[in-house]
Amino acid sequence: MKKISLRVLLAGLLLVLLAAGGGAWLLGSRYGRALIAQRVRQQLAKNSDLVLGPFEVEVSPWRDFPHLTASLRHLALTDTARGRAETVLRLDRADARLELGALLHGRVQVTRLTLSNGALREVVDSTGHSWGLRGKRRPGPGKAPVLDLGLDSLIINNFTIETRNAYIHSAIGARVRVGRLAGRLAGGVLRVQGLLDGQLEFLQNPSGTLLAHEPVRARVRYHYTFRARQGSFDDTRFTLNGDTVRLSGTHTVDPTRPTGTQLALRFAGDQPLLAVLNTALPPRLRPYLAGATSPSKAQVTYRIEGQSGPTMRPRTLLSFKLRDASLAWPDSARRINHWDLAATYDNGPGHRPETTTLTLQRCRLYSPAGQLDVALMLRNFRQPYVRGRLSGRTELPELAALLTPRGLWQARRGTAALNVTFQGLLRPPPNSTRLAALQRNLDVRGAVVLRNADLLLPARHARLSALNVRIGIADSVWKLTDASGVLDGMRFQASATTVHLLGYLTGQSATTTIRGDFAVDDLHVGRLRGLLRPPAGAPARPNARRRAQARAALTATLGTSLIPQGMRLSVALHCRRLLLPADTLSDLFVRVYHDGRQVRLQGLTGRIYGGEVQGNLAWPTDTAATDVPPINFQLSVHFGTLPYRQLLARLAPVRRPAPGRPGYRKRAALPALRELLLTADGQLDCSIDAVRLPDGQSLRNLRLRLIKEDSLLDMPYLTVTVPQGGQGRASASAIVDDLRLTAAAADVSLRYATLDVQQLLKLFAALSPPDSLVTPAKRVARQAARTRRASGRTARGRPRTGSMLTNGVLAATLHVQADQVRYAAVRGGQFRLAVHLRDGTARIDTAALNAFGGRVRLNGVLHTNRGRDHHPLHVQTSLEDIQLPAFFTVAQAMGLRVLGGDNIRGTVRLSGDLRTDLDAAFLPGFDQTQAYLQADIRNLELIDVEALTESLKFIRKERSGHLYFEPVRTQLILDRGELLIPDLKLNSNLANMALNGTYALDGRANLYIGANAIQALFGDNQKRIERIKNNQPLAPRPHPGLTYVNLRRTSSETKYRVRLFKKEEQRQQQDQLRLQARQFLVTQRLDTTLRLLP
């Protein structure tokens, strides 16, 4: 029995082996492979219109023995719909393991299937036509396959899936690196489960790329019911962004539609916060998240419902929640530390961006300052329209992160309390070039309170710190109450109403309107100009003609640079100090008005240079026109006591760097106040109680008025009380060109009761610039030479150096009158002076006074630009009917060693041409004095003259002690304190006499006196006296028979040394003196014609 069973078993096994080998041979033969290929094509043609390309079939009994392996290689399916061929499936190799037992019974049973290097594609063009892997969709319920399938292993290696839809602008691409699945088909239901490991290559929608190159691991549990044509995901899970997402739901084929699928899918899990926000926010809001990072996760529920197809989007609802989330941007000031959120994204019934909404059911930000609640609904992602409410307290950096994109304004610290509602269109992304004038549809209303805020305005390069303010918001109108803070280093307080203020400060609005009161401690105009400059892209001012362009340059500096055209103002400004580059105003109050065309400063009061200023100014801000109206001012200034040097410094031109040098543009951007007066038109009234001069004297009660119109600067009056009780009045006019005076003329009148001429001259010296400001002559010459050599230099070149009195700009006429006058020891009356001042010289047209019992006149030139100790004087003088006693008394009082007033009687008429140098006290230095003199002496009497009594010792003193002389006409030369007397003829009551020699004003003398000895000894003295007194001529003039005596002394302290009978020495000396006099007149170029005298 056992043997039979063994034979039977062996025979059966042999038969099985023969049958299997035969079957394998049959399938592996050419006939078998063709049969398999035919069956594959028949099944595909029955269920699909796709075109199957050439492929290879391979059957092997040994590859997976004892199982049979059937392989398809280079399989490709092409969709040729609408005349376009698209490869929708490509598979390098598919290996199926077949059960031999099933084959022997006529059934095909696959227990393992391996797919390697495949690709599945679907394409939809812009018209909605699609190409993809699809079968023939038959009406009615689906048919279940007749066979049952138990697939123990489905292995996938390197398989890609890609869908691109140009109609709805979406795309998805994924790659399965390795898949291990198992499937079973039984009872018309296909069940698949297993693991997939791959990568989501890209996920795109109309707003851009949502995900790219994200690793994905999935655990699949899926079943498909063929009769219902419905697939279901059962507890399918996959990892995305490092978190697990659960997938459930169904997809159902609608047999009534040619394409598309009915979806009801649900995704649930945690996802990174930024990934969720990038999906939920409209594209124009995503720049808010640029550079942001967050460690937080969002609890996400994502549902896809409705019909999906090539031209149809399903409805998508994304619900996400946050708990204690945080968000930070690269700049440390922008961050959200504690955030709770519940929100829903819904693409709406239209399944389009236009019907999409984002609703915040709960949004709360926590901070040490409190909590901020946000309620919001955002709809229409094409043009986002928002409606919401902000209420609560929060840290300002978190609020800034929530409300503003990077770059507009940033908050570093501070707290904010809000109760605000808002609705309208959202702004464009921050890189948009459109101004907010096109984006003013967001209506905001409510109140905001900021405390200790620290803000940055990148568009203005400004920082606003220590800000405390309550802001009442009504759309674009902001009401600032009790505002205080520090703006770019300037502390301020304010209460104001503004329109479009934030948009202007952040560069999003071209205009803003401000009304209210402002108080600033230190206002830096240069910084303010940078802060308030107009937004980038403002139109440039066209070129204009030269003069209009120069005027427009300064007008534009004050107008569009200081207060831009877009800033409309009606404010009251209190300023402790207004800091200009060259000037400072303190205790300033002014009302500022600007309507977009003109700035008006009204009711201005303040202090400058220690004085008080008040008045009004106005200038245009619309500088586009060629004919720019000038700046206009009406100002008055009052000073108490002002040092004269300080006054000169304030009137001097502002030193600026040369063009091209560092700091030129910065210093040229804002004018000094004195430059403003030279360029603008208007009126300035100035009053100064006292101007303290360097020598200690003062000008008092100075009053003047300046009127500027175009290039003409006019001073209709100036009144002043000068030292010594004089009253002065002046008028002047000047031509202004390019911020400097090019020509000026003045007329000055002074009236005194009693005048000290020295003090008057010292006054003029004190009013002249110091030596350090006067350009030396050599430097002037070098500068002139450089100017001539410079190529292209115009007549409008550099301004001349020195003061106006010394550089040729000012020509002035001075008139002085005095009832009583003194000059050193000289006393006089009825003083009259007329002087022309120009180029550092005073041309004396007339100087006259009553002195010495007669009248003194002189004309000439006084140089005032040679230094404090040197004042060269060249005059021609005339002394009429001068009483010699008074004259010589004054001469002795001035330190000259000459006859005393008791030693001489008579009158003289003296004319002369004189050069001298006045010292710092304006007294002549006789050692520097040179003169040519013509004298006409009458009624001359000499009494007890030492020189005569010494030379006439041989005559009784009663006769020689008092001499009377006939009228004398003579010419004398004064050379550096020494009087040259070449030949002086004297007829006296004693005798005919002659005199020649030298006499120094310090008392030194070398004189030769000649007398007729016969007349002296035996003449009738009384008779000669009577003839002289009666103007009757005496005997003939002296003749060669005169006897000469030499008188010499080396100082005024010694007596004369008398030498008799020196006729020959006298003749030699006389010849020498005559030669010396001629050489003196030639070399010194003194005018012997005295043509300047009237």
Long-range contacts (C-beta under 8 A, 24 or more apart in sequence): 16-104, 19-104, 20-61, 20-100, 20-104, 21-61, 23-68, 23-100, 23-103, 23-104, 24-59, 24-61, 24-68, 27-59, 27-68, 27-70, 28-59, 28-60, 28-61, 32-59, 33-57, 33-58, 33-59, 36-70, 40-72, 44-77, 47-135, 47-136, 48-77, 48-134, 48-135, 48-136, 49-79, 49-81, 49-136, 50-77, 50-78, 50-79, 50-88, 50-89, 50-133, 50-134, 51-77, 51-78, 51-79, 51-80, 51-85, 52-76, 52-77, 53-77, 53-78, 63-95, 64-97, 64-112, 66-100, 67-97, 67-98, 67-99, 67-100, 67-111, 68-97, 68-98, 68-99, 68-100, 68-103, 69-95, 69-96, 69-97, 69-98, 70-95, 70-96, 70-98, 71-95, 71-96, 77-133, 79-131, 79-132, 79-133, 79-134, 81-129, 81-130, 81-131, 82-129, 84-131, 86-121, 86-123, 86-131, 87-121, 88-120, 88-121, 88-122, 88-123, 88-131, 88-132, 88-133, 89-118, 89-119, 89-120, 89-121, 89-133, 90-118, 90-119, 91-115, 91-116, 91-117, 91-118, 91-119, 92-116, 92-117, 92-118, 93-117, 107-147, 108-147, 109-149, 109-150, 110-149, 110-151, 111-150, 111-151, 111-152, 111-153, 112-151, 112-152, 112-153, 112-154, 112-155, 113-151, 113-153, 113-154, 113-155, 114-154, 114-155, 114-156, 114-157, 115-154, 115-155, 115-156, 115-157, 115-159, 116-157, 116-158, 117-157, 117-158, 117-159, 118-156, 118-158, 118-159, 118-160, 119-159, 119-160, 119-161, 119-162, 120-159, 120-160, 120-161, 120-162, 121-162, 121-163, 122-162, 122-163, 122-164, 123-163, 123-164, 124-164, 124-165, 124-166, 124-167, 124-168, 124-310, 124-311, 125-166, 125-167, 126-166, 126-167, 127-167, 128-167, 128-310, 128-311, 129-310, 130-259, 130-309, 130-310, 132-163, 134-259, 137-253, 137-255, 137-257, 137-258, 138-255, 139-255, 139-256, 140-255, 141-227, 141-228, 141-229, 141-255, 142-225, 142-226, 142-227, 142-228, 142-229, 142-253, 142-255, 143-226, 143-227, 144-187, 144-188, 144-189, 144-226, 144-227, 145-185, 145-188, 145-226, 147-185, 148-185, 148-186, 148-187, 149-183, 149-184, 149-185, 149-186, 149-190, 150-184, 150-185, 150-186, 151-181, 151-182, 151-183, 151-184, 151-185, 152-182, 153-180, 153-181, 153-182, 154-179, 154-180, 154-181, 154-182, 154-183, 154-192, 154-194, 155-179, 155-180, 155-181, 156-181, 156-196, 160-201, 162-201, 165-310, 167-310, 167-311, 168-206, 168-311, 168-313, 169-204, 169-205, 169-206, 170-204, 170-205, 170-206, 171-202, 171-203, 171-204, 172-200, 172-202, 172-203, 172-204, 173-200, 173-201, 173-202, 173-203, 174-198, 174-199, 174-200, 174-201, 174-216, 175-199, 175-201, 181-220, 188-225, 188-226, 188-227, 189-223, 189-224, 189-225, 189-226, 190-223, 190-224, 190-226, 191-222, 191-223, 191-224, 192-220, 192-221, 192-222, 192-223, 192-224, 193-219, 193-220, 193-221, 193-222, 194-219, 194-220, 195-219, 195-220, 196-220, 196-238, 200-240, 206-353, 207-282, 207-283, 207-286, 207-353, 207-381, 208-283, 208-286, 210-275, 210-278, 210-279, 211-240, 211-241, 211-275, 214-240, 214-241, 215-239, 216-240, 228-252, 229-253, 229-255, 233-265, 240-269, 240-271, 241-271, 241-272, 241-275, 242-272, 243-269, 243-270, 243-271, 243-272, 243-297, 244-269, 244-270, 245-269, 245-271, 245-300, 249-303, 249-304, 254-307, 257-307, 257-309, 259-309, 259-310, 260-307, 260-308, 260-309, 260-310, 260-312, 261-307, 261-308, 261-309, 262-306, 262-307, 262-308, 263-304, 263-305, 263-306, 263-307, 263-308, 263-314, 264-304, 264-305, 265-303, 265-304, 265-305, 266-301, 266-302, 266-303, 266-304, 267-300, 267-301, 267-302, 267-303, 267-304, 268-300, 268-301, 268-302, 269-299, 269-300, 270-297, 270-298, 270-299, 270-300, 271-297, 271-298, 271-300, 271-320, 272-296, 272-297, 272-298, 273-297, 273-298, 273-322, 273-325, 273-327, 274-327, 276-300, 276-318, 276-320, 279-318, 279-345, 280-318, 280-320, 280-343, 280-345, 280-358, 281-358, 282-353, 282-356, 282-358, 282-378, 282-381, 282-382, 282-384, 282-426, 283-381, 284-384, 284-426, 284-427, 284-428, 284-429, 285-384, 285-426, 285-429, 286-429, 287-405, 287-406, 287-429, 287-430, 287-431, 288-404, 288-405, 288-406, 290-405, 290-406, 291-329, 291-330, 291-406, 292-327, 292-328, 292-329, 293-327, 293-328, 293-329, 294-325, 294-326, 294-327, 294-328, 295-326, 296-322, 296-324, 296-325, 296-326, 296-327, 296-339, 297-325, 298-322, 298-325, 298-341, 299-323, 306-351, 312-351, 313-347, 313-351, 313-352, 314-351, 315-346, 315-347, 315-348, 315-349, 315-351, 316-345, 316-346, 316-347, 316-351, 317-344, 317-345, 317-346, 317-347, 318-344, 318-345, 318-346, 319-343, 319-344, 319-345, 320-345, 324-366, 327-401, 329-401, 329-406, 331-406, 331-410, 332-412, 333-397, 333-400, 333-410, 333-411, 333-412, 333-413, 333-454, 333-456, 334-397, 334-400, 334-401, 334-406, 334-410, 334-411, 335-397, 335-398, 335-401, 336-365, 336-398, 336-401, 336-402, 337-366, 337-367, 337-395, 337-398, 338-365, 338-366, 338-367, 339-363, 339-364, 339-365, 339-366, 340-364, 340-366, 353-380, 353-381, 353-382, 354-380, 354-381, 354-382, 355-379, 355-380, 356-380, 356-381, 360-388, 364-392, 365-392, 365-394, 365-398, 365-399, 365-402, 367-393, 367-394, 367-395, 367-398, 367-415, 368-395, 369-393, 369-394, 369-395, 369-415, 369-416, 369-417, 370-394, 370-415, 370-417, 372-398, 372-399, 372-416, 372-418, 374-402, 378-426, 383-425, 384-425, 384-426, 385-423, 385-424, 385-425, 385-426, 386-422, 386-423, 386-424, 386-425, 386-426, 386-442, 387-422, 387-423, 388-421, 388-422, 388-423, 389-420, 389-421, 389-422, 390-418, 390-419, 390-420, 390-421, 390-422, 390-446, 391-418, 391-419, 391-420, 392-417, 392-418, 393-417, 393-418, 394-418, 396-450, 396-453, 396-454, 396-455, 400-455, 404-506, 405-429, 405-430, 406-430, 407-458, 407-459, 408-458, 408-459, 408-506, 408-507, 408-508, 409-455, 409-456, 409-457, 409-458, 409-502, 409-505, 409-506, 410-455, 410-456, 410-458, 411-453, 411-454, 411-455, 411-456, 412-454, 412-455, 412-456, 413-452, 413-453, 413-454, 414-450, 414-451, 414-452, 414-453, 414-454, 414-455, 414-467, 415-450, 415-451, 415-452, 415-453, 416-448, 416-449, 416-450, 416-451, 416-453, 417-448, 417-449, 417-451, 418-446, 418-447, 418-448, 418-449, 419-446, 419-447, 420-444, 420-445, 420-446, 420-447, 420-448, 420-473, 421-445, 421-446, 427-508, 433-537, 435-508, 435-509, 435-510, 435-535, 436-500, 436-503, 436-508, 436-509, 437-509, 437-510, 439-508, 440-476, 440-500, 440-503, 443-475, 444-473, 444-475, 445-473, 445-474, 445-475, 446-472, 446-473, 447-471, 447-472, 447-473, 448-473, 453-485, 457-505, 457-506, 459-505, 459-506, 459-507, 459-535, 460-505, 460-507, 460-530, 460-531, 460-533, 461-530, 462-487, 462-488, 462-530, 462-531, 463-487, 463-488, 464-488, 466-491, 469-494, 476-500, 476-503, 478-502, 480-516, 487-531, 488-524, 488-527, 488-531, 489-522, 489-524, 489-527, 490-520, 490-521, 490-522, 490-523, 490-524, 490-527, 490-528, 491-520, 491-521, 491-522, 492-518, 492-519, 492-520, 492-521, 493-518, 493-519, 493-520, 494-518, 494-519, 496-571, 504-535, 504-566, 504-567, 507-535, 507-536, 509-535, 509-566, 510-534, 510-535, 510-538, 510-566, 511-566, 511-567, 511-568, 511-596, 512-566, 512-567, 512-568, 513-568, 513-569, 514-567, 514-568, 514-569, 514-570, 514-571, 515-569, 515-570, 515-571, 516-571, 516-572, 517-571, 517-572, 517-574, 518-571, 518-572, 518-573, 518-574, 519-573, 519-574, 519-575, 520-573, 520-574, 520-575, 520-576, 521-575, 521-576, 521-577, 522-576, 522-577, 522-579, 523-575, 523-577, 523-578, 523-579, 524-579, 525-562, 525-578, 525-579, 525-580, 525-581, 525-670, 526-579, 526-580, 526-581, 526-666, 526-669, 526-670, 528-562, 529-561, 529-562, 529-669, 529-670, 532-562, 532-563, 532-564, 532-567, 533-561, 533-564, 534-560, 534-564, 534-565, 534-566, 535-566, 538-565, 538-566, 539-624, 541-623, 541-624, 542-624, 542-626, 544-626, 544-628, 545-626, 548-626, 548-627, 548-628, 550-679, 550-738, 551-628, 551-630, 551-679, 552-623, 552-628, 554-631, 554-671, 554-675, 554-676, 554-679, 554-680, 555-619, 555-620, 555-623, 555-628, 555-629, 555-630, 555-631, 556-623, 556-628, 557-669, 557-670, 557-671, 558-599, 558-619, 558-631, 558-671, 558-676, 559-599, 559-619, 559-620, 559-621, 559-622, 559-623, 560-621, 560-623, 561-669, 561-670, 562-670, 563-592, 563-594, 563-599, 563-621, 564-621, 565-596, 565-621, 565-622, 566-596, 567-594, 568-594, 568-595, 568-596, 569-593, 569-594, 569-599, 570-594, 575-606, 578-606, 580-670, 580-672, 580-673, 581-666, 581-667, 581-670, 581-672, 582-654, 582-672, 582-673, 583-608, 583-609, 583-672, 583-673, 584-608, 585-613, 594-621, 596-621, 596-622, 597-621, 597-622, 598-622, 604-635, 608-637, 608-673, 609-639, 609-642, 609-646, 609-650, 610-639, 610-640, 610-642, 611-637, 611-638, 611-639, 611-640, 611-642, 611-688, 612-637, 612-638, 612-639, 613-637, 613-638, 617-680, 617-682, 619-680, 630-679, 630-680, 630-681, 630-710, 631-676, 631-679, 631-680, 631-681, 631-682, 632-680, 632-681, 632-682, 633-676, 633-677, 633-680, 633-681, 633-682, 633-683, 633-684, 634-682, 634-683, 635-682, 635-683, 635-684, 635-685, 636-684, 636-685, 636-686, 636-687, 637-684, 637-685, 637-686, 637-687, 638-686, 638-687, 638-688, 639-686, 639-687, 639-688, 639-689, 640-688, 640-689, 640-690, 641-689, 641-690, 641-691, 641-692, 641-698, 642-688, 642-690, 642-691, 642-692, 643-691, 643-692, 644-691, 644-692, 644-693, 644-694, 644-699, 644-766, 644-767, 645-694, 645-770, 647-691, 648-769, 648-803, 650-674, 653-739, 653-740, 653-799, 671-739, 675-739, 677-706, 677-708, 678-708, 678-713, 678-736, 678-739, 678-740, 678-741, 679-736, 679-739, 680-708, 681-708, 681-709, 681-710, 682-707, 682-708, 683-707, 683-708, 684-708, 693-723, 693-763, 693-766, 693-767, 694-766, 695-762, 695-766, 697-723, 697-759, 697-762, 697-763, 697-766, 698-723, 699-723, 704-730, 708-736, 711-735, 711-736, 711-737, 712-736, 713-741, 713-744, 715-746, 722-750, 722-763, 723-759, 723-763, 724-752, 724-754, 724-755, 724-756, 724-759, 724-760, 725-752, 725-753, 725-754, 726-750, 726-751, 726-752, 726-755, 726-818, 727-751, 727-752, 732-812, 734-810, 737-796, 738-796, 740-799, 741-804, 741-809, 741-810, 742-809, 743-809, 743-811, 744-804, 744-809, 744-810, 744-811, 745-810, 745-811, 745-812, 746-810, 746-811, 746-812, 746-813, 747-812, 747-813, 747-815, 748-812, 748-813, 748-814, 748-815, 749-814, 749-815, 749-816, 749-817, 750-814, 750-815, 750-816, 750-817, 751-816, 751-817, 751-818, 752-816, 752-817, 752-818, 752-819, 752-821, 752-831, 753-818, 753-819, 753-820, 754-818, 754-819, 754-820, 754-821, 754-822, 755-816, 755-818, 755-820, 755-821, 755-822, 755-831, 756-821, 756-822, 756-823, 757-821, 757-822, 757-823, 757-831, 757-922, 758-823, 758-824, 758-921, 758-922, 758-923, 760-816, 761-871, 761-918, 761-922, 762-921, 762-922, 764-842, 764-864, 765-864, 765-868, 765-871, 765-922, 767-805, 768-803, 768-805, 768-806, 768-864, 768-865, 769-802, 769-803, 769-805, 769-806, 771-867, 771-868, 773-802, 773-803, 774-802, 774-803, 774-806, 774-840, 774-865, 774-867, 775-801, 775-802, 775-807, 802-840, 802-865, 805-837, 805-840, 805-864, 805-865, 806-839, 806-840, 806-864, 806-865, 807-839, 808-838, 808-839, 810-837, 810-838, 811-836, 811-837, 811-838, 812-836, 812-837, 812-838, 813-837, 814-842, 821-849, 824-893, 824-894, 824-923, 825-890, 825-893, 825-894, 826-851, 826-852, 826-890, 827-851, 828-852, 828-856, 835-862, 837-864, 839-865, 840-864, 840-865, 841-865, 844-875, 847-875, 851-882, 851-886, 852-879, 852-882, 852-883, 852-886, 852-887, 852-890, 853-881, 853-882, 853-883, 853-886, 853-907, 854-879, 854-880, 854-881, 854-882, 854-883, 854-907, 855-879, 855-880, 855-881, 856-880, 856-882, 857-1093, 857-1094, 859-1092, 859-1093, 860-914, 860-1092, 862-918, 868-920, 869-919, 869-920, 870-917, 870-918, 870-919, 871-917, 871-918, 871-919, 871-922, 872-915, 872-916, 872-917, 872-918, 873-914, 873-915, 873-916, 873-917, 873-918, 873-924, 874-914, 874-915, 875-913, 875-914, 876-911, 876-912, 876-913, 876-914, 876-1087, 876-1090, 876-1091, 876-1092, 876-1093, 877-910, 877-911, 877-912, 877-914, 877-1093, 878-909, 878-910, 878-911, 878-1090, 878-1093, 879-908, 879-909, 879-910, 879-911, 880-909, 881-907, 881-909, 882-907, 882-908, 882-909, 882-910, 883-907, 884-908, 884-937, 884-940, 894-923, 896-926, 896-1001, 896-1002, 897-1000, 897-1001, 897-1002, 897-1003, 897-1052, 898-1001, 899-942, 899-945, 902-943, 902-944, 903-942, 903-943, 903-944, 903-945, 904-940, 904-941, 904-942, 904-943, 904-945, 905-939, 905-940, 905-941, 905-943, 906-937, 906-938, 906-939, 906-940, 906-941, 906-965, 907-937, 907-938, 907-939, 908-935, 908-936, 908-937, 908-938, 909-935, 909-936, 909-938, 910-934, 910-935, 910-936, 911-1090, 911-1093, 912-1090, 913-1086, 913-1087, 913-1088, 913-1090, 914-974, 915-1084, 915-1086, 926-976, 926-977, 926-1001, 927-976, 927-977, 928-976, 929-974, 929-976, 929-977, 930-974, 930-975, 930-976, 930-1080, 930-1084, 930-1086, 931-973, 931-974, 931-1086, 932-971, 932-972, 932-973, 932-1081, 932-1086, 932-1087, 932-1088, 933-971, 933-972, 933-973, 933-974, 934-969, 934-970, 934-971, 934-1090, 935-968, 935-969, 935-970, 935-971, 935-972, 936-967, 936-968, 936-969, 937-965, 937-967, 937-968, 937-969, 937-970, 938-967, 939-967, 940-964, 940-965, 940-967, 940-968, 941-965, 946-1055, 946-1056, 947-1005, 947-1007, 947-1009, 947-1047, 947-1056, 948-1009, 950-1047, 950-1055, 950-1056, 950-1058, 951-1009, 951-1011, 951-1045, 951-1047, 951-1058, 952-990, 952-1011, 952-1016, 953-1058, 954-1017, 955-990, 955-1016, 955-1017, 959-990, 959-1016, 959-1021, 960-990, 963-988, 963-989, 963-990, 964-988, 964-989, 964-1024, 964-1025, 964-1028, 964-1029, 965-989, 965-1028, 966-1028, 966-1033, 966-1034, 967-1031, 973-1077, 973-1080, 973-1081, 975-1080, 977-1001, 977-1002, 978-1004, 980-1073, 980-1076, 980-1077, 980-1080, 981-1007, 981-1073, 982-1070, 982-1073, 982-1074, 982-1077, 983-1070, 983-1073, 983-1074, 985-1037, 985-1038, 987-1034, 987-1035, 987-1037, 987-1038, 988-1024, 988-1028, 989-1021, 989-1024, 989-1025, 989-1028, 990-1015, 990-1016, 990-1019, 990-1021, 990-1024, 991-1015, 991-1016, 991-1019, 992-1034, 992-1035, 992-1036, 992-1037, 992-1038, 992-1039, 992-1042, 993-1038, 993-1042, 994-1038, 994-1042, 996-1066, 996-1069, 996-1070, 996-1073, 997-1047, 997-1069, 997-1073, 998-1073, 1002-1051, 1002-1052, 1003-1049, 1003-1051, 1003-1052, 1003-1053, 1004-1049, 1004-1050, 1004-1051, 1004-1052, 1005-1047, 1005-1048, 1005-1049, 1005-1056, 1006-1046, 1006-1047, 1006-1048, 1006-1069, 1007-1046, 1007-1047, 1007-1048, 1008-1044, 1008-1045, 1008-1046, 1008-1047, 1008-1062, 1008-1065, 1008-1066, 1008-1069, 1008-1070, 1009-1044, 1009-1045, 1009-1047, 1010-1038, 1010-1042, 1010-1043, 1010-1044, 1010-1045, 1010-1066, 1011-1042, 1011-1043, 1011-1045, 1012-1038, 1012-1039, 1012-1041, 1012-1042, 1012-1043, 1013-1043
